[in-house]
Amino acid sequence: MTEAAPQTGRIRPRSLSDVAVVTVAAIIALYMAELYLRKLWTLGPDGLSGLSKTLPYWDFSNLWGGGRMALDAHVGLLFDVDAYRAALRGMFTPNLPNQEWSYPPSILLIGAPLAALPILPAYLIWTFGTIVCLWLAIRPLKLGGAAELAIVLSPAVIWDAVFGQNGALTTALLIGGLALAPRRPVLAGVLFGLLTIKPHLGILVPFCLLASGNWRAIVAAVATTIAIVLATGLCFGFDVWTQFLTQTRPLMTAIMEAPFPQHYHANAITVFFTARALGFGVTAAYGLQAIATIAAIAAVIWLWWPDRRVVEHRERVVLTAVLAVLATPYGYTYDTIGATVAVALLFTSVSRPPGLILAACWLYAFFAHILNNAGFHVGVLVPSFLAGWMFFSIWVRSREADMLPAPAARI
């Protein structure tokens, strides 16, 4: 794939208003992070968090608990909802609210080693380890130290840590793979194969690779996926895949299609969930989501088609990560770290939105549940706006390039 040449003059100089916006956003972020983390780790007499009303490890307790069951040769419990909940309560506390196993079995290759440790050190290794992976993935984008710090300490990343979720890891795999695809296609394919631990976030990847003709990355991704499936089967039994398809997948579909609202919709941020919030039925919501998904696919095919010289590679990577949120029906605020990367990229650009709007997009993860619970399901506007602005900037540059006089012919 032909690389776009770096475009000069696109780095915006800092102004006093920029410093003011960054300062105010940072103060708000620090206050909200301290508030949420303190409430998360303030435990009641039942041992549950004052913020989440469950374990302070929140969703990580599923990964660790499932890994513990796998180590104890009780992997079948993952696919029996009642038995799984009883096993978790036996591990932690009888007061534990209902939880479900929701992951492909391949994630046990991570969860089982972590479960060999006590849950607190395992949680800390998981949280800080995935954030380090995110930092390594964004380094090739060359955004600068301040922008990288704004990403790894962003509200979306903090919220990901509060949930004990995997958003930092999946964003690292997606952005890292996309960034490396032209120069190191085999390594990129390996990262895409690993992304199958949360496959709905990689919907756009095959279309990026096909559009750019990156067959080495495609082969590496397929080979990595097959290797992961085989390794999972050899470690935990091949029937885990059958049970995942017949038990876990229908369960998660039922949870997604449950009557609106449910408590977990407080952090939902997709076209599908927004449509449900507006009163659309399941079929109509899927229809709107299909339109968004098809539009996102068409957009990345255009972006990754060879010789799009007006598009910088890092711009292509970040824009694809933003579109990934719009392409999936199942996503939450901790899946929007890619949008935070887009905010950081745009903030350094001459052609950018007002700083206050970018600050609002950066901070949104902290306020999503407040707005959603109040009936304002506007979260999908964040990735939509960022993607729209980036495409508009590309269109403007392409128009300017078209109006430039052709170079004079040499005699």
C-alpha positions in Angstrom: 0.0 0.0 0.0 1.3 3.4 -0.9 1.9 5.6 2.1 0.8 9.2 2.1 3.6 11.7 2.5 3.5 13.7 5.7 1.7 16.9 5.3 3.5 20.0 6.5 1.9 22.9 8.3 -0.8 20.9 9.9 0.4 21.2 13.5 -1.5 23.9 15.3 0.5 26.2 17.6 -0.7 26.4 21.1 -2.7 29.5 22.2 -3.8 30.9 25.6 -7.3 29.6 24.9 -5.9 26.1 24.3 -4.1 26.3 27.6 -7.2 27.4 29.4 -9.4 24.7 27.9 -6.8 22.0 28.6 -6.4 23.2 32.2 -10.2 23.3 32.9 -10.7 19.8 31.3 -7.8 18.4 33.3 -9.2 19.7 36.6 -12.6 18.3 35.8 -11.1 15.0 34.8 -9.0 14.7 37.9 -11.9 15.6 40.2 -14.2 13.0 38.5 -11.5 10.3 38.5 -10.8 10.8 42.2 -14.6 10.8 42.9 -15.3 7.6 41.0 -12.3 5.7 42.1 -12.8 6.7 45.8 -16.5 5.6 45.6 -15.5 2.4 43.8 -13.2 1.3 46.6 -15.4 2.4 49.4 -16.8 -0.9 50.5 -20.0 -1.5 52.5 -20.5 -4.1 55.2 -21.5 -6.6 52.5 -18.1 -6.1 50.8 -19.6 -4.5 47.8 -18.6 -1.2 46.2 -20.5 2.0 47.0 -20.3 3.0 43.3 -21.0 -0.3 41.4 -23.0 -2.1 44.1 -20.9 -5.2 43.2 -17.2 -6.1 43.6 -14.8 -3.2 43.1 -13.2 -5.3 40.4 -16.5 -5.2 38.6 -16.3 -6.9 35.2 -12.7 -8.2 35.9 -14.3 -10.5 38.4 -15.8 -12.4 35.5 -12.5 -12.8 33.7 -10.7 -13.8 37.0 -13.5 -16.0 38.2 -13.9 -17.7 34.8 -10.2 -18.3 34.7 -10.3 -19.8 38.2 -13.0 -22.2 37.2 -11.0 -23.2 34.2 -7.9 -23.9 36.3 -10.0 -26.0 38.6 -11.3 -28.0 35.7 -14.8 -26.6 36.0 -14.9 -24.7 32.7 -18.4 -26.1 32.0 -19.8 -23.8 34.7 -19.2 -20.8 32.4 -22.0 -21.9 30.2 -24.6 -22.7 32.9 -25.9 -19.3 34.1 -27.2 -20.5 37.5 -24.2 -22.6 38.2 -21.8 -19.9 37.2 -23.5 -17.3 39.5 -23.4 -19.8 42.3 -19.7 -20.5 41.8 -18.9 -16.7 41.7 -20.8 -16.2 45.0 -18.9 -19.1 46.5 -15.6 -17.4 45.5 -16.5 -13.9 46.6 -19.6 -13.2 48.6 -23.2 -14.5 48.8 -24.3 -10.9 48.2 -22.8 -10.7 44.7 -25.4 -9.5 42.2 -26.1 -11.6 39.1 -23.3 -11.8 36.6 -22.9 -13.7 33.3 -19.9 -15.1 31.4 -19.9 -13.1 28.1 -16.6 -13.7 26.5 -15.3 -16.1 23.7 -13.5 -19.0 25.4 -10.2 -17.8 23.9 -10.0 -15.1 26.6 -9.4 -17.8 29.1 -5.8 -18.0 27.7 -5.4 -14.6 29.5 -7.8 -15.2 32.4 -6.4 -18.5 33.6 -2.9 -17.2 34.2 -4.3 -14.2 35.9 -6.5 -16.4 38.1 -3.3 -18.1 39.4 -2.8 -14.9 41.4 -5.0 -13.4 44.1 -7.6 -11.2 42.5 -6.2 -7.8 43.7 -2.7 -8.2 42.2 -4.3 -9.8 39.1 -6.6 -6.8 38.7 -3.7 -4.4 39.1 -1.6 -6.3 36.5 -4.5 -6.4 34.1 -5.4 -2.8 34.5 -1.9 -1.3 34.2 -0.7 -3.9 31.8 -3.5 -3.1 29.3 -2.9 0.6 29.6 0.8 0.0 28.8 -0.3 -1.9 25.8 -2.5 1.0 24.7 0.5 3.4 25.1 2.7 1.2 23.0 0.0 1.0 20.3 -0.4 4.8 20.0 3.4 5.5 20.0 3.7 4.9 16.2 1.1 7.7 15.6 3.7 10.2 16.8 1.1 12.4 18.6 3.6 13.7 21.1 4.1 13.1 24.8 1.3 15.4 26.0 -1.3 13.9 23.7 -0.2 10.4 24.7 -0.6 11.3 28.3 -4.1 12.8 27.6 -5.1 9.4 26.0 -3.7 7.0 28.7 -5.2 9.2 31.5 -8.4 10.0 29.7 -11.9 9.6 31.2 -12.5 6.7 28.8 -9.4 4.8 30.1 -10.3 5.7 33.7 -13.8 4.4 33.2 -12.4 1.3 31.6 -10.3 0.7 34.7 -13.3 1.4 37.0 -15.2 -1.3 35.1 -12.2 -3.7 35.1 -12.9 -4.0 31.4 -10.8 -4.7 28.4 -11.3 -1.5 26.4 -7.6 -0.4 26.7 -6.5 -3.8 25.4 -8.9 -4.1 22.5 -8.1 -0.5 21.4 -4.4 -1.3 21.6 -4.9 -4.4 19.4 -7.1 -2.5 16.9 -5.0 0.7 16.6 -1.7 -1.1 16.9 -2.7 -3.5 14.1 -3.9 -0.7 11.8 -0.9 1.4 12.4 1.5 -1.5 11.7 -0.4 -2.9 8.7 1.5 -1.3 5.8 5.0 -1.8 7.2 4.7 -5.0 9.4 1.7 -6.8 8.0 2.4 -10.2 9.7 2.6 -8.6 13.2 -0.5 -6.5 12.4 -2.3 -9.7 11.4 -1.3 -11.3 14.7 -2.8 -8.4 16.6 -6.0 -8.6 14.6 -6.2 -12.3 15.4 -5.9 -11.5 19.1 -8.7 -9.0 18.7 -11.1 -11.9 18.3 -11.4 -12.0 22.1 -14.0 -9.2 21.3 -14.8 -9.8 17.7 -17.6 -7.2 17.3 -15.0 -4.4 17.7 -13.1 -5.8 14.6 -15.9 -5.7 12.1 -14.1 -3.2 9.9 -10.7 -4.8 9.9 -11.3 -7.3 7.0 -12.6 -4.5 4.8 -9.5 -2.3 5.6 -7.2 -5.2 4.7 -9.1 -6.2 1.6 -9.3 -2.6 0.3 -5.6 -2.1 0.7 -4.7 -5.5 -0.7 -2.8 -6.5 2.4 -2.9 -10.2 1.9 0.0 -11.0 4.3 -1.9 -9.4 7.1 -5.1 -11.3 6.2 -3.2 -14.6 6.2 -1.5 -13.8 9.5 -4.9 -12.8 11.1 -6.6 -16.0 9.9 -3.6 -18.2 11.0 -3.5 -16.5 14.4 -7.2 -17.0 14.9 -7.0 -20.7 14.0 -4.0 -21.0 16.4 -6.0 -19.4 19.2 -9.0 -21.6 18.6 -6.8 -24.7 18.7 -4.9 -23.5 21.8 -8.1 -22.9 23.6 -9.5 -26.3 22.7 -6.3 -28.1 23.7 -6.2 -26.3 27.1 -9.9 -26.3 28.0 -11.5 -28.8 25.7 -12.9 -28.2 22.2 -16.5 -28.4 23.4 -16.1 -24.9 24.9 -16.5 -23.5 21.4 -19.8 -25.5 20.9 -21.1 -24.3 24.3 -20.1 -20.7 23.5 -22.1 -20.8 20.3 -25.1 -22.5 21.7 -25.2 -20.9 25.2 -23.1 -17.8 25.6 -23.9 -16.2 22.3 -27.7 -16.5 22.5 -27.5 -15.2 26.1 -25.6 -12.1 25.1 -28.0 -11.5 22.2 -30.9 -11.7 24.6 -29.2 -9.3 26.9 -28.7 -6.8 24.1 -32.3 -7.1 22.9 -33.8 -6.9 26.4 -36.6 -4.4 26.9 -35.2 -0.8 27.2 -34.0 0.5 29.6 -31.9 -1.9 31.6 -29.3 -0.8 34.2 -26.4 -1.7 31.8 -27.8 0.8 29.2 -26.4 3.6 31.4 -23.1 3.5 29.5 -24.4 2.3 26.1 -23.1 4.2 23.1 -24.1 2.7 19.8 -26.6 3.4 17.1 -28.6 0.3 18.1 -28.9 1.4 21.7 -29.6 5.0 20.8 -32.5 3.8 18.5 -33.9 1.7 21.4 -33.7 4.8 23.7 -35.7 6.7 21.1 -38.5 4.1 21.2 -37.6 2.0 18.2 -38.3 -1.7 18.4 -35.5 -4.3 18.1 -36.0 -4.9 14.3 -36.1 -1.1 13.5 -33.0 -0.6 15.8 -31.2 -3.3 13.9 -32.2 -1.6 10.7 -30.7 1.7 11.7 -27.6 -0.1 13.0 -27.2 -1.9 9.6 -27.3 1.5 7.8 -24.6 2.8 10.1 -22.5 -0.4 9.7 -22.7 -0.3 5.9 -21.8 3.4 5.9 -18.8 2.7 8.1 -17.7 -0.2 5.9 -18.0 2.0 2.8 -16.0 4.7 4.6 -13.1 2.5 5.5 -12.9 1.0 2.0 -12.6 4.5 0.7 -10.0 5.4 3.4 -7.8 2.3 2.8 -8.0 2.2 -0.9 -4.4 2.6 -2.3 -3.1 6.0 -3.3 -5.4 8.1 -1.0 -2.5 10.5 -0.8 -4.6 13.2 0.8 -5.1 11.0 3.9 -2.3 10.6 6.3 -1.8 7.0 7.6 -2.3 7.9 11.2 -5.4 9.8 10.3 -6.7 6.7 8.5 -5.9 4.6 11.5 -7.6 6.8 14.1 -10.6 7.4 11.9 -11.1 3.7 11.5 -11.0 3.2 15.2 -13.7 5.8 15.6 -15.9 4.2 12.9 -15.5 0.9 14.7 -17.7 2.2 17.5 -20.4 3.2 14.9 -20.2 -0.1 13.1 -21.1 -2.4 16.1 -24.4 -2.7 17.8 -22.8 -3.6 21.1 -20.6 -1.0 22.7 -20.1 1.0 25.9 -18.2 4.0 27.0 -15.1 1.9 27.8 -15.0 0.9 24.2 -14.6 4.5 23.0 -10.9 5.0 23.8 -10.4 5.2 20.0 -12.5 8.4 20.1 -10.2 9.8 22.7 -7.2 9.1 20.4 -9.2 11.1 17.7 -9.6 14.0 20.1 -5.8 14.0 20.7 -5.1 13.9 17.0 -7.6 16.7 16.2 -6.4 18.9 19.0 -2.9 19.1 17.4 -4.4 19.8 13.9 -4.9 23.2 12.3 -8.2 22.1 10.9 -10.0 21.2 14.1 -13.2 21.8 16.0 -13.4 24.4 18.8 -11.4 23.3 21.8 -14.4 23.3 24.1 -16.2 20.8 21.8 -13.1 18.5 21.8 -12.9 18.8 25.6 -16.6 17.8 25.9 -15.9 14.7 23.6 -12.8 13.8 25.8 -14.8 14.2 29.0 -17.9 12.5 27.9 -17.2 9.0 29.3 -17.4 10.4 32.8 -20.9 11.9 32.2 -22.5 9.3 29.9 -24.3 7.4 32.7 -25.7 10.7 34.1 -27.0 11.8 30.8 -28.3 8.4 29.8 -30.1 7.9 33.1 -31.7 11.4 32.6 -33.0 10.3 29.2 -30.4 12.1 27.0 -28.8 9.2 25.0 -26.5 11.4 23.0 -23.3 9.4 23.3 -23.4 8.2 19.7 -23.0 11.8 18.7 -19.4 11.8 20.0 -17.9 9.3 17.5 -20.3 10.6 14.8 -19.1 14.1 15.2 -15.4 13.2 15.3 -15.7 11.0 12.2 -17.7 13.6 10.4 -15.2 16.4 11.2 -12.3 14.3 10.1 -13.9 13.4 6.8 -14.8 17.0 6.2 -11.2 18.0 6.8 -10.1 15.3 4.3 -12.6 16.6 1.8 -11.4 20.2 2.2 -7.8 19.2 1.7 -8.7 17.2 -1.4 -10.6 20.2 -2.9 -7.6 22.4 -2.2 -5.3 19.8 -3.8 -7.5 19.7 -6.9 -7.4 23.5 -7.3 -3.6 23.6 -7.2 -2.1 24.3 -10.6 -0.5 21.3 -12.3 3.3 21.3 -12.3 4.7 22.8 -15.5 6.0 20.3 -18.1 9.7 20.1 -18.5 11.1 20.9 -21.9 
